[in-house]
Amino acid sequence: MSPGNTLPLVHDRDDVADLNPQEYQFYSPADRRDNAELRLINYVQDTYGVKFRNYEEWYEWTCNELSLFWKSVLEFTEIKLSSNYSTVLQTDVPFEKVPKWFVGATLNYTENCLLKGRDTQAAFIQAVSGSEFKYYDYATLRNDVAAVSTALRKLGVKPSDRICGYLPNVYQTAVAMLSTAAIGAVWASASTDFGPTGVLDRFGQISPKIMFVTNMTSYKRKHHSLIHNVDKILEGLPSVEKVVVIPFDGQHAELGQFADEERYISWAELTALANPDPVLQFEQVPFDHPLLILFSSGTTGVPKGMVHTVGGTLLKHVEEHVIQTDMNSSDTILFYTTCGWMMWNWLMTVLYTGATIVLYDESPLEPDPHVLIKVAQNTKSTIMGMGAKVWDELAKQKVDFKTVYDISNLRLALSTASPLKAATFNFMNENLKPKLVIGSISGGTDIVGCFMGASLNCAVVPGECQHFYLGMKMAAYQSEEVHEMDEQGELVCQAPFPSMPSHFIKDPTGERYFNAYFNKYPGVWTHGDYCVVNSKTNGITIFGRSDTTLNRGGVRIGTAEIYNVVDKLDVVNDSIVVGKTDPKDPDNEHIVLFLKLNEGVELCDNIKFTIKKMLRLQMSPRHIPNEIYAVSDIPYTNSGKKVEMAVKQVIHRQPVKNINSLRNPESLELFKPYSI
C-alpha cells in the first residue's frame, strides 16, 4: 500500500493534544514517520471498506473482528504458508478450550525467519565486550542451519521430538534452535545461571532426545566451569541420546571431562555429520504444531511447561515486531536477555524482518557499567532493550550517555520484566535521545509475547505502557461485573489470541491450564497483574502481581507504587515490599519494607522518616510501611523478576515452593529473622 494514500486520523493523547508538538518533551505521533501500522490501517480500510476516525476505533476493530484482523496481519506481512487454511479461528470453541487458528494451514518457522535477510547482511553480531564483535551474515546462518539440521536428522531427530539447550546467549544457540524448528522438532532452553536442580525441574518434564550444552560460562569476566552441572543434569535425563557440546568462546572442549563421554559429540563433529551434502530442508507442519516449550518461573511450585505453537508464536511476534514497532531490514536490535527468558525466543523471530540481532551474554553492569551503551554505539543499534531493573541501574549512574557516546541511531528503547518507573522514562528521554520512543512492554512467558507496549502512533507518557496491543481485547476488572478505566483492577484478556499455549506439559485434562487462567472469571483470561487504564491517554500502568498485591484495610496497593517512591532515594540501592498478616485482623496486612542500602549507608530513623513522609505525600497514608528493615540482598528470579512471594512465604514461615527458580536463593536467609 502506498504511503501516499489517505491516512486516518491517528490518535494523539488527550494530555498532549493541546500542546505544540515541539513543546511536548516526550515522543508523540506528531513526531512519527511513515510506518507499517499506518500502512496496515490503509490495507484494512481498502480491503474491508471500513474507515477509522481515530486510533481507538482502529484498536477496537482489531479486537472485535479478530478473524479479519489476524488474517490481515498474516497477509500484509506475507507470512509464508505451504498450504492454505479453511478457517481463521474456531469461533465455536470456547476461549478456555483454546480454539485453533488458521485450521488447515501448514508452514515452517525457520523457513519464514530465513526468508527475507540478504545474504551479505549481518544476521547476528556477537558482542564479546563493548568493543569486540563477531559477525555472522544471513548466508552463513543459512549454511549453518542447513548443516546442523541435516546432522540432527542423521542422528534420528524427527518432527515433534524434543531438543533442549543449556546454553549462553550466543550465535550457535540460535543456530541450534532454528535447526530444531526446521525439522519440526520442539525446542526448550535454560540459561547457564540455572543450577542442575532448576534445569531438571524443567527438562525432566519433557524427555528430550538431544541436548546442547557448553563446557564453561563467563560472568563479570570470571570463567565458571559447567562440567559438574552438565554431569548432574544428564544423570537425571536418561532420554537424552546425544549431547552436543558448543565450546566456550569457540575454543576446544575436551569431551573426556564429562562423566559419560560416549553420549557426547562436539559442535564440530556434529556439523561434520552433514557432509558431503547439507540440505536446507524445511518440514511443513500444521499451524498449531509445537515450536517451543517455555517454563514459568516456578516461584509458586514446579515450573509449568507451556507448549507454544509454530503459527501462533510466529504470527504474534511478527505483529509485534513489524506492526507495533516497524522493525525492518534497516534495524539493528540489541536486547539484553538470557536463553532462559521468553524474550530470547521473542528476539529470535526478529530474523523474520531481515534485521540484525546483537547478542551479549556477559554482565550488563560489571565490571563495565557502560558496556551495553558501548555495544549499542559500536553496532549502530537502532533498537535497544533490557529489563526495567537494568534501565534503573543505568539511570542511577546519572550519566548523559548521548554526549559521551554516539547513540544517535537509536529510535526505540524497550523495557520489560517489571514496570518501568516514570523517573527512568525521564532519564532515558533526557540522556539517551530526546523524543525517543520508549516502549514499556508487558506480557509474559504464558503468551510468549506482549499484551501491551510500544507504538509509533501513540504518545509516550512516563510510567505507562503506551497502549494495549492490537488484536488483544484487554481490560482491568474490578469485579466480574465492573470493568472501569481509571480504577485499579486485574489485567484480563477477554478474547482468544494466536499465541495462547496449546496446552501444558503433564496436564492431560487441562485442569492446570484452566486453573492458571480461567478459574477466576468465566471465559476470561486472568493474567495475574494489577493495572490501571488511563481514560485520558489509554495508556496502562502496571502495579505488580495480583498474588502479591498488598491489602491495607481492604484497599489494594500495588507494590510498584511503593517502589516508584522509595527507589528515588539516593541511599537506596534496591528494595522489596511484602504484606504480613495483621495478628489483630486476618483480613488486613501490615506492610513490611526491606531496603538494600548503598555501600557504607546504615539504616537510621532519618531514612525511615524520609521514606514515610515521601510515601504519605506522594501516594497516601495507606502506603506507609508498618516496618522497615535493612538487608544486604534482594531475591530475584533467573529472568530478573523481584520475588515478593518467596519473601512473603519466608516471613510467614511457609515453605518456598520452588527455590531453584531464584538467581540468589541464599538471600532468603536474610528475611528469616523477621518472620512471624
C-alpha positions as CSV (number, residue, x, y, z in Angstrom):
1,M,0.0,0.0,0.0
2,S,1.4,3.3,-1.0
3,P,2.2,5.6,2.0
4,G,0.7,8.4,-0.2
5,N,-2.8,7.1,0.3
6,T,-5.0,9.0,2.7
7,L,-4.2,8.1,6.3
8,P,-6.8,8.0,9.1
9,L,-6.7,10.5,11.9
10,V,-4.5,8.6,14.3
11,H,-4.9,9.1,17.9
12,D,-3.0,11.9,19.8
13,R,-3.1,11.5,23.6
14,D,-5.5,13.9,25.3
15,D,-2.9,15.1,27.7
16,V,-0.6,16.2,24.9
17,A,-3.1,17.1,22.1
18,D,-3.4,20.7,23.2
19,L,0.4,21.3,23.3
20,N,2.5,22.4,20.4
21,P,4.3,19.2,19.4
22,Q,7.6,21.0,19.7
23,E,6.8,21.7,23.4
24,Y,5.9,18.2,24.4
25,Q,9.0,16.7,26.0
26,F,8.4,13.0,25.0
27,Y,7.6,11.3,21.7
28,S,4.2,11.9,20.3
29,P,2.6,10.8,17.0
30,A,3.3,14.3,15.6
31,D,7.0,13.1,15.5
32,R,6.3,9.9,13.7
33,R,7.4,8.8,10.2
34,D,5.5,6.6,7.9
35,N,5.3,3.1,9.5
36,A,3.9,-0.4,9.0
37,E,0.9,0.1,11.3
38,L,-0.3,3.1,9.2
39,R,0.1,1.0,6.0
40,L,-1.8,-1.8,7.6
41,I,-4.6,0.5,8.5
42,N,-4.8,1.6,4.9
43,Y,-4.8,-2.0,3.8
44,V,-7.7,-2.9,6.1
45,Q,-9.7,0.1,5.1
46,D,-9.3,-0.6,1.4
47,T,-9.9,-4.4,1.8
48,Y,-12.9,-4.3,4.0
49,G,-14.5,-0.9,3.2
50,V,-14.2,0.4,6.7
51,K,-13.0,3.8,7.9
52,F,-11.3,4.6,11.3
53,R,-11.6,8.2,12.6
54,N,-9.1,7.7,15.3
55,Y,-6.7,5.2,16.9
56,E,-9.3,3.9,19.4
57,E,-11.7,3.0,16.6
58,W,-8.9,1.1,14.9
59,Y,-7.9,-0.8,18.1
60,E,-11.5,-1.7,18.9
61,W,-12.0,-3.1,15.3
62,T,-8.9,-5.3,15.7
63,C,-10.4,-6.8,18.9
64,N,-14.0,-7.1,17.6
65,E,-13.0,-8.5,14.2
66,L,-10.4,-11.0,15.4
67,S,-10.5,-13.2,12.3
68,L,-10.3,-10.3,9.9
69,F,-7.5,-8.6,11.8
70,W,-5.2,-11.6,12.2
71,K,-5.9,-12.7,8.6
72,S,-4.9,-9.2,7.5
73,V,-1.7,-9.3,9.6
74,L,-0.8,-12.7,8.0
75,E,-1.4,-11.4,4.5
76,F,0.0,-7.9,4.9
77,T,3.3,-9.2,6.5
78,E,3.5,-12.0,3.9
79,I,3.9,-14.9,6.2
80,K,4.7,-17.9,4.0
81,L,2.2,-20.8,4.2
82,S,2.8,-24.0,2.2
83,S,-0.9,-24.9,2.3
84,N,-3.9,-22.7,2.9
85,Y,-6.4,-22.6,5.7
86,S,-10.1,-23.3,5.8
87,T,-10.9,-21.4,8.9
88,V,-9.1,-18.4,10.5
89,L,-10.5,-19.1,14.0
90,Q,-12.6,-21.8,15.5
91,T,-15.4,-19.4,16.8
92,D,-17.5,-22.3,18.1
93,V,-14.8,-23.4,20.6
94,P,-14.8,-21.6,23.9
95,F,-11.9,-19.4,24.9
96,E,-10.9,-21.6,27.8
97,K,-10.8,-24.7,25.4
98,V,-8.1,-23.0,23.3
99,P,-9.7,-22.5,19.8
100,K,-7.4,-23.2,16.9
101,W,-6.2,-20.6,14.4
102,F,-5.7,-21.0,10.6
103,V,-7.0,-24.5,10.6
104,G,-5.5,-26.5,7.7
105,A,-2.6,-24.2,7.1
106,T,1.0,-25.6,7.1
107,L,4.2,-23.7,7.4
108,N,7.7,-23.8,8.9
109,Y,9.0,-21.3,11.5
110,T,12.7,-21.4,10.4
111,E,11.8,-21.0,6.7
112,N,9.9,-17.8,7.5
113,C,12.7,-16.5,9.6
114,L,15.4,-17.1,6.9
115,L,13.3,-15.8,4.1
116,K,14.0,-12.0,4.0
117,G,17.5,-11.5,5.2
118,R,20.0,-10.5,2.5
119,D,23.0,-12.9,2.1
120,T,25.6,-10.2,2.9
121,Q,23.7,-8.5,5.7
122,A,24.7,-9.4,9.3
123,A,22.0,-11.7,10.8
124,F,23.8,-11.7,14.2
125,I,26.5,-9.7,15.9
126,Q,28.0,-11.4,18.9
127,A,29.3,-8.8,21.3
128,V,32.3,-10.2,23.3
129,S,32.7,-6.8,25.0
130,G,31.8,-3.2,24.3
131,S,34.4,-3.1,21.5
132,E,34.9,-6.7,20.3
133,F,32.5,-8.3,18.0
134,K,31.9,-11.4,15.8
135,Y,29.7,-11.1,12.7
136,Y,27.5,-13.8,11.1
137,D,25.7,-12.8,7.9
138,Y,22.5,-14.4,6.6
139,A,24.3,-16.6,4.1
140,T,26.4,-18.1,6.9
141,L,23.3,-18.5,9.1
142,R,21.5,-20.4,6.3
143,N,24.5,-22.6,5.7
144,D,24.9,-23.4,9.4
145,V,21.2,-24.2,9.8
146,A,21.5,-26.5,6.8
147,A,24.5,-28.3,8.4
148,V,23.1,-28.7,11.9
149,S,19.5,-29.6,10.8
150,T,21.0,-32.2,8.4
151,A,23.2,-33.6,11.1
152,L,20.3,-33.8,13.6
153,R,18.2,-35.7,11.0
154,K,21.1,-38.2,10.6
155,L,21.0,-38.6,14.4
156,G,17.4,-39.6,14.1
157,V,15.6,-36.4,15.1
158,K,12.0,-36.3,13.7
159,P,9.2,-33.8,13.9
160,S,7.8,-33.4,17.5
161,D,11.0,-34.8,19.1
162,R,12.2,-32.5,21.9
163,I,15.6,-30.8,21.9
164,C,17.0,-28.9,24.8
165,G,19.7,-26.3,25.3
166,Y,21.6,-25.5,28.5
167,L,23.4,-22.6,26.8
168,P,24.5,-19.0,26.8
169,N,23.1,-16.3,24.5
170,V,25.5,-16.9,21.6
171,Y,25.2,-17.4,17.8
172,Q,25.4,-21.2,18.0
173,T,22.4,-21.3,20.3
174,A,20.3,-19.5,17.7
175,V,21.5,-22.0,15.1
176,A,20.6,-24.9,17.3
177,M,17.1,-23.5,17.9
178,L,16.5,-22.7,14.2
179,S,17.7,-26.1,13.1
180,T,15.4,-27.8,15.6
181,A,12.4,-25.8,14.2
182,A,13.5,-26.5,10.6
183,I,12.9,-30.3,11.3
184,G,9.6,-29.6,13.1
185,A,11.1,-30.7,16.4
186,V,10.4,-28.8,19.6
187,W,12.9,-26.5,21.4
188,A,13.3,-25.7,25.1
189,S,16.2,-23.8,26.7
190,A,17.6,-22.9,30.1
191,S,20.3,-20.3,30.7
192,T,23.6,-21.3,32.3
193,D,22.9,-19.4,35.5
194,F,20.4,-22.2,36.4
195,G,21.8,-25.0,38.7
196,P,21.2,-28.7,38.0
197,T,18.0,-28.9,40.0
198,G,16.4,-25.9,38.3
199,V,17.3,-27.4,34.9
200,L,15.9,-30.8,35.8
201,D,12.7,-29.3,37.2
202,R,12.2,-28.1,33.7
203,F,13.7,-30.5,31.2
204,G,12.9,-33.5,33.4
205,Q,9.2,-33.0,32.4
206,I,9.8,-33.3,28.6
207,S,12.1,-36.3,27.9
208,P,14.5,-34.6,25.4
209,K,16.2,-36.6,22.7
210,I,19.1,-34.3,22.1
211,M,20.7,-31.8,24.4
212,F,23.0,-28.9,23.5
213,V,25.4,-27.7,26.3
214,T,28.5,-25.7,26.8
215,N,31.5,-26.5,29.0
216,M,32.1,-23.1,30.5
217,T,30.5,-19.7,31.0
218,S,31.6,-16.3,31.9
219,Y,30.0,-13.6,34.1
220,K,31.6,-10.4,35.3
221,R,34.6,-11.5,33.3
222,K,35.1,-14.6,35.6
223,H,35.0,-18.0,34.0
224,H,33.0,-20.8,35.6
225,S,33.2,-24.5,34.6
226,L,29.8,-26.1,33.9
227,I,31.2,-29.7,33.7
228,H,29.7,-30.7,37.1
229,N,26.4,-29.1,36.3
230,V,26.1,-30.9,33.0
231,D,27.0,-34.2,34.5
232,K,24.3,-33.8,37.2
233,I,21.7,-32.7,34.6
234,L,22.5,-35.7,32.3
235,E,22.2,-38.1,35.2
236,G,18.6,-37.0,35.5
237,L,17.8,-37.1,31.8
238,P,18.1,-40.8,30.6
239,S,16.1,-40.0,27.5
240,V,19.0,-37.9,26.0
241,E,20.7,-39.9,23.3
242,K,23.3,-37.4,22.3
243,V,24.8,-34.3,24.0
244,V,26.3,-31.7,21.7
245,V,29.0,-29.5,23.3
246,I,29.3,-26.0,22.0
247,P,32.8,-25.0,23.2
248,F,33.1,-21.8,25.3
249,D,34.3,-18.8,23.2
250,G,34.9,-21.1,20.2
251,Q,37.7,-22.9,21.9
252,H,38.2,-26.7,22.0
253,A,36.1,-28.6,24.5
254,E,37.7,-31.8,25.9
255,L,34.8,-34.3,25.9
256,G,36.7,-36.6,28.3
257,Q,36.0,-34.1,31.1
258,F,32.4,-35.3,31.1
259,A,31.2,-38.3,33.1
260,D,29.6,-40.2,30.3
261,E,31.8,-39.4,27.4
262,E,30.2,-41.8,24.9
263,R,27.0,-39.7,24.9
264,Y,28.9,-36.6,23.9
265,I,29.7,-35.1,20.5
266,S,31.4,-31.8,19.8
267,W,29.8,-29.0,17.7
268,A,32.5,-29.5,15.0
269,E,31.7,-33.3,14.9
270,L,28.0,-32.6,14.7
271,T,28.4,-30.2,11.7
272,A,30.8,-32.7,10.0
273,L,28.0,-35.3,10.0
274,A,26.2,-33.2,7.4
275,N,28.9,-33.7,4.9
276,P,29.1,-34.0,2.0
277,D,25.7,-32.6,1.2
278,P,24.0,-30.5,3.9
279,V,20.4,-29.6,2.9
280,L,18.3,-26.7,4.0
281,Q,15.1,-28.5,4.2
282,F,12.0,-27.2,6.0
283,E,9.4,-29.6,7.4
284,Q,6.0,-28.3,6.8
285,V,3.8,-28.6,9.9
286,P,0.3,-27.6,11.0
287,F,-0.2,-24.1,12.3
288,D,-0.8,-25.5,15.8
289,H,2.3,-27.8,15.7
290,P,4.5,-27.3,18.8
291,L,7.5,-25.0,18.4
292,L,8.7,-24.2,21.9
293,I,8.2,-25.4,25.5
294,L,8.6,-22.5,27.9
295,F,8.6,-22.7,31.6
296,S,7.0,-20.5,34.2
297,S,9.4,-19.0,36.8
298,G,8.4,-21.7,39.4
299,T,8.0,-19.2,42.3
300,T,4.7,-20.9,43.3
301,G,5.5,-24.5,42.5
302,V,7.1,-26.8,40.0
303,P,7.5,-24.7,36.8
304,K,4.6,-25.1,34.4
305,G,5.7,-26.4,30.9
306,M,3.8,-24.3,28.4
307,V,3.7,-25.5,24.8
308,H,3.7,-22.7,22.2
309,T,2.8,-23.3,18.6
310,V,4.6,-22.7,15.3
311,G,2.0,-20.5,13.7
312,G,0.7,-18.7,16.8
313,T,4.2,-17.8,18.0
314,L,5.3,-16.6,14.6
315,L,2.2,-14.6,13.9
316,K,2.1,-12.9,17.3
317,H,5.8,-12.0,17.1
318,V,5.6,-10.7,13.6
319,E,2.6,-8.4,14.6
320,E,4.7,-7.1,17.5
321,H,7.9,-6.6,15.5
322,V,6.6,-5.4,12.2
323,I,3.3,-3.7,13.1
324,Q,3.8,-2.4,16.6
325,T,7.4,-1.2,16.3
326,D,8.0,-1.1,12.5
327,M,11.1,-3.3,12.5
328,N,12.6,-3.9,9.1
329,S,15.9,-4.9,7.5
330,S,17.5,-1.5,8.3
331,D,17.2,-2.1,12.0
332,T,19.8,-3.5,14.4
333,I,18.4,-4.6,17.8
334,L,20.3,-5.1,21.0
335,F,18.1,-6.8,23.6
336,Y,19.8,-8.0,26.7
337,T,18.4,-11.4,27.6
338,T,19.4,-14.9,28.6
339,C,18.2,-18.1,26.9
340,G,16.1,-18.9,30.0
341,W,13.8,-15.9,29.4
342,M,10.9,-15.8,26.9
343,M,12.4,-12.6,25.5
344,W,15.2,-14.7,23.9
345,N,12.5,-16.6,21.8
346,W,10.8,-13.3,21.0
347,L,14.2,-11.9,19.9
348,M,14.9,-14.8,17.5
349,T,11.8,-14.0,15.5
350,V,13.3,-10.6,14.6
351,L,15.1,-12.5,11.9
352,Y,11.7,-12.6,10.0
353,T,12.1,-8.8,9.4
354,G,15.6,-9.2,7.9
355,A,17.1,-7.1,10.7
356,T,20.3,-7.7,12.6
357,I,20.3,-9.1,16.1
358,V,23.0,-8.2,18.6
359,L,23.8,-10.9,21.2
360,Y,25.5,-10.2,24.5
361,D,25.8,-12.8,27.3
362,E,28.0,-11.1,29.9
363,S,27.1,-8.9,32.9
364,P,25.3,-5.8,31.8
365,L,26.8,-3.7,34.6
366,E,30.0,-5.2,36.0
367,P,32.9,-4.6,35.6
368,D,31.9,-2.1,32.9
369,P,28.7,-0.2,33.9
370,H,28.6,1.3,30.4
371,V,29.0,-1.8,28.4
372,L,25.5,-2.0,26.9
373,I,25.7,1.6,25.8
374,K,29.1,0.9,24.2
375,V,27.7,-2.1,22.4
376,A,24.8,0.0,21.1
377,Q,27.2,2.7,19.9
378,N,29.6,0.3,18.2
379,T,26.9,-1.8,16.5
380,K,24.9,1.3,15.5
381,S,21.8,-0.2,17.2
382,T,18.5,1.3,16.3
383,I,16.6,-0.6,19.0
384,M,17.8,-1.3,22.5
385,G,16.0,-3.3,25.1
386,M,16.5,-4.8,28.6
387,G,14.8,-5.5,31.9
388,A,13.5,-2.4,33.7
389,K,15.9,-3.2,36.6
390,V,18.9,-2.7,34.3
391,W,17.5,0.5,32.9
392,D,17.1,1.7,36.6
393,E,20.7,0.9,37.3
394,L,21.8,2.9,34.2
395,A,19.7,5.8,35.4
396,K,21.4,5.7,38.9
397,Q,24.7,6.4,37.2
398,K,23.4,9.9,36.2
399,V,25.4,9.9,33.0
400,D,24.3,11.9,30.0
401,F,25.0,9.0,27.7
402,K,24.1,10.8,24.5
403,T,27.0,13.2,25.0
404,V,29.6,10.6,26.0
405,Y,28.6,8.1,23.2
406,D,27.2,8.3,19.7
407,I,23.9,6.5,20.1
408,S,22.1,8.8,17.6
409,N,20.9,5.8,15.6
410,L,18.5,4.7,18.4
411,R,14.9,5.1,17.5
412,L,13.3,2.8,20.1
413,A,14.1,1.7,23.6
414,L,12.2,-1.3,25.1
415,S,11.8,-2.3,28.7
416,T,10.1,-5.2,30.3
417,A,10.1,-7.8,33.2
418,S,8.8,-5.2,35.7
419,P,7.1,-1.8,35.5
420,L,9.4,1.0,34.2
421,K,9.4,3.9,36.6
422,A,8.4,7.3,35.5
423,A,11.7,8.7,36.7
424,T,13.5,6.2,34.5
425,F,11.4,7.3,31.5
426,N,12.6,10.9,32.2
427,F,16.2,9.7,32.4
428,M,16.1,7.8,29.2
429,N,14.4,10.7,27.3
430,E,16.9,13.2,28.6
431,N,20.1,11.1,28.5
432,L,19.7,8.7,25.6
433,K,17.8,10.7,23.0
434,P,15.1,13.3,23.2
435,K,11.7,12.1,22.0
436,L,13.0,8.6,21.7
437,V,10.1,6.1,21.5
438,I,10.2,4.5,25.0
439,G,8.2,1.2,25.0
440,S,7.4,-0.3,28.3
441,I,6.2,-3.7,27.1
442,S,4.3,-6.2,29.2
443,G,3.2,-9.8,28.6
444,G,4.8,-13.0,29.7
445,T,6.1,-16.5,29.2
446,D,2.4,-17.6,29.2
447,I,1.8,-15.9,25.8
448,V,5.4,-15.7,24.5
449,G,4.7,-12.1,23.7
450,C,3.0,-8.9,25.0
451,F,-0.4,-7.7,26.0
452,M,0.7,-4.1,25.7
453,G,3.6,-1.9,25.0
454,A,5.1,0.2,22.2
455,S,3.5,2.0,19.3
456,L,4.8,4.7,16.9
457,N,1.3,6.0,16.7
458,C,0.7,6.8,20.3
459,A,2.4,9.3,22.6
460,V,5.0,8.2,25.3
461,V,3.7,9.1,28.7
462,P,6.1,8.4,31.6
463,G,5.1,5.4,33.8
464,E,2.7,4.0,31.2
465,C,2.7,1.3,28.6
466,Q,1.6,3.2,25.5
467,H,-1.4,1.1,24.5
468,F,-2.9,-2.4,24.6
469,Y,-1.6,-4.3,21.6
470,L,-3.7,-4.8,18.5
471,G,-6.0,-7.8,18.5
472,M,-5.6,-8.2,22.3
473,K,-9.0,-7.5,23.9
474,M,-7.8,-6.3,27.3
475,A,-9.4,-4.7,30.3
476,A,-8.9,-4.1,34.0
477,Y,-11.5,-6.0,36.1
478,Q,-12.5,-4.6,39.5
479,S,-15.0,-7.5,39.6
480,E,-16.8,-9.8,37.1
481,E,-19.4,-7.0,36.5
482,V,-17.2,-3.9,36.9
483,H,-14.5,-3.0,34.3
484,E,-13.8,0.7,34.8
485,M,-11.0,2.8,33.5
486,D,-9.0,4.9,36.0
487,E,-9.6,2.3,38.7
488,Q,-7.1,-0.3,39.7
489,G,-8.2,-3.7,38.5
490,E,-6.9,-7.1,37.5
491,L,-5.5,-7.4,34.0
492,V,-7.6,-9.7,31.8
493,C,-7.9,-10.7,28.2
494,Q,-11.5,-11.2,27.0
495,A,-11.0,-13.0,23.7
496,P,-8.7,-15.6,22.1
497,F,-5.3,-14.7,20.6
498,P,-2.9,-16.8,18.5
499,S,-0.1,-17.2,21.0
500,M,-2.0,-18.9,23.7
501,P,-0.2,-22.1,24.8
502,S,-1.8,-25.1,23.1
503,H,-1.5,-27.0,26.4
504,F,0.6,-27.6,29.5
505,I,3.0,-30.5,29.8
506,K,1.7,-33.3,32.1
507,D,-1.8,-31.7,32.2
508,P,-3.9,-34.3,30.2
509,T,-7.3,-33.0,31.4
510,G,-6.4,-29.3,31.0
511,E,-7.2,-28.7,34.7
512,R,-3.9,-26.9,35.4
513,Y,-4.3,-24.7,32.3
514,F,-7.9,-23.8,33.3
515,N,-6.9,-23.0,36.9
516,A,-4.0,-20.9,35.8
517,Y,-6.0,-18.5,33.6
518,F,-9.8,-19.1,33.6
519,N,-10.7,-20.1,37.2
520,K,-11.4,-16.5,38.4
521,Y,-13.7,-15.1,35.7
522,P,-15.7,-17.4,33.4
523,G,-14.5,-17.3,29.8
524,V,-11.9,-14.6,30.6
525,W,-8.1,-15.0,30.8
526,T,-6.8,-13.6,34.1
527,H,-3.2,-12.8,33.9
528,G,-2.3,-12.1,37.5
529,D,-1.2,-8.4,37.3
530,Y,-3.0,-5.4,38.7
531,C,-3.2,-2.3,36.4
532,V,-5.0,0.9,35.7
533,V,-6.1,2.1,32.3
534,N,-5.9,5.8,31.9
535,S,-9.1,7.1,30.3
536,K,-7.3,10.3,29.1
537,T,-4.3,8.6,27.4
538,N,-5.4,5.0,27.0
539,G,-2.1,4.0,28.5
540,I,-1.7,1.4,31.1
541,T,0.2,1.5,34.4
542,I,1.1,-1.9,35.8
543,F,1.3,-2.3,39.6
544,G,2.7,-5.8,40.0
545,R,1.5,-9.3,40.5
546,S,-2.0,-9.6,42.0
547,D,-0.9,-12.5,44.1
548,T,1.5,-10.3,46.0
549,T,-0.6,-7.1,45.9
550,L,-0.8,-5.5,49.3
551,N,-4.1,-5.4,51.2
552,R,-4.3,-2.4,53.6
553,G,-7.7,-2.2,55.2
554,G,-9.4,-3.7,52.2
555,V,-7.7,-1.3,49.8
556,R,-5.4,-3.0,47.2
557,I,-2.0,-1.4,46.8
558,G,0.4,-2.4,44.0
559,T,4.0,-2.9,45.2
560,A,5.2,-0.8,42.2
561,E,3.6,2.2,43.7
562,I,5.9,1.9,46.7
563,Y,9.0,1.1,44.7
564,N,8.4,4.2,42.5
565,V,8.8,6.4,45.5
566,V,11.4,4.5,47.6
567,D,13.8,3.8,44.8
568,K,14.2,7.6,44.1
569,L,16.2,7.9,47.3
570,D,19.9,8.2,46.6
571,V,20.7,6.0,49.6
572,V,18.6,3.1,48.4
573,N,20.1,0.5,46.0
574,D,17.1,-1.8,45.9
575,S,14.0,-2.7,47.9
576,I,11.3,-5.3,48.3
577,V,7.9,-4.9,50.0
578,V,5.6,-7.6,51.2
579,G,2.4,-7.9,53.1
580,K,2.5,-9.5,56.6
581,T,-0.7,-10.8,58.2
582,D,-2.1,-8.4,60.9
583,P,-2.4,-10.6,64.0
584,K,-5.4,-8.5,65.1
585,D,-7.2,-8.6,61.8
586,P,-6.7,-11.5,59.4
587,D,-8.3,-9.6,56.6
588,N,-5.7,-6.8,56.9
589,E,-1.9,-6.7,56.2
590,H,0.9,-4.9,57.7
591,I,3.3,-3.5,55.1
592,V,6.9,-4.6,55.6
593,L,9.6,-2.8,53.5
594,F,13.1,-4.2,53.2
595,L,15.9,-1.9,51.9
596,K,19.2,-2.8,50.3
597,L,21.1,0.4,51.0
598,N,24.1,1.6,49.2
599,E,27.5,0.6,50.4
600,G,28.5,2.4,53.6
601,V,24.9,3.6,54.4
602,E,23.2,2.3,57.6
603,L,19.5,2.4,58.2
604,C,18.6,5.1,60.6
605,D,15.5,6.9,61.9
606,N,16.1,9.8,59.5
607,I,15.9,7.4,56.4
608,K,12.8,5.8,57.8
609,F,11.2,9.2,58.4
610,T,12.0,10.4,54.9
611,I,10.5,7.3,53.3
612,K,7.3,7.5,55.3
613,K,7.0,11.2,54.6
614,M,7.6,10.7,50.8
615,L,5.0,7.9,50.7
616,R,2.4,10.0,52.6
617,L,2.9,13.0,50.4
618,Q,3.3,11.3,47.0
619,M,1.0,8.3,47.5
620,S,-1.2,8.1,50.6
621,P,-1.1,7.3,54.3
622,R,-2.1,3.7,53.4
623,H,1.2,3.3,51.6
624,I,3.3,3.9,54.7
625,P,5.1,0.7,55.8
626,N,4.5,-0.6,59.3
627,E,8.0,-1.9,59.5
628,I,11.3,-1.0,57.6
629,Y,14.4,-3.1,57.8
630,A,17.8,-3.2,56.0
631,V,19.0,-6.4,54.3
632,S,22.1,-7.0,52.2
633,D,20.4,-8.6,49.2
634,I,17.1,-8.8,47.4
635,P,15.9,-12.1,45.8
636,Y,15.4,-12.3,42.0
637,T,14.4,-15.0,39.6
638,N,16.8,-16.0,36.9
639,S,14.8,-13.8,34.4
640,G,15.3,-10.8,36.6
641,K,12.0,-10.5,38.4
642,K,11.8,-9.5,42.0
643,V,10.4,-12.4,44.1
644,E,8.0,-10.9,46.6
645,M,6.1,-14.1,47.1
646,A,9.1,-16.0,48.3
647,V,9.9,-13.3,50.9
648,K,6.3,-13.3,51.9
649,Q,6.4,-17.1,52.4
650,V,9.6,-16.9,54.5
651,I,8.2,-14.3,56.9
652,H,5.1,-16.3,57.3
653,R,7.2,-19.5,58.0
654,Q,5.8,-21.2,54.9
655,P,7.8,-23.3,52.6
656,V,9.2,-21.6,49.5
657,K,7.7,-23.9,46.8
658,N,10.5,-23.7,44.2
659,I,13.7,-22.2,45.4
660,N,15.5,-23.4,42.3
661,S,13.9,-20.7,40.3
662,L,15.9,-18.0,42.1
663,R,19.1,-16.5,40.9
664,N,20.2,-15.9,44.5
665,P,18.3,-18.3,46.8
666,E,20.7,-17.7,49.7
667,S,19.3,-14.2,50.1
668,L,16.1,-15.7,51.6
669,E,18.0,-16.4,54.8
670,L,18.2,-12.7,55.4
671,F,14.5,-12.5,55.9
672,K,14.0,-15.3,58.4
673,P,14.7,-13.0,61.5
674,Y,11.6,-11.0,60.5
675,S,9.2,-13.9,60.4
676,I,6.1,-14.0,62.5
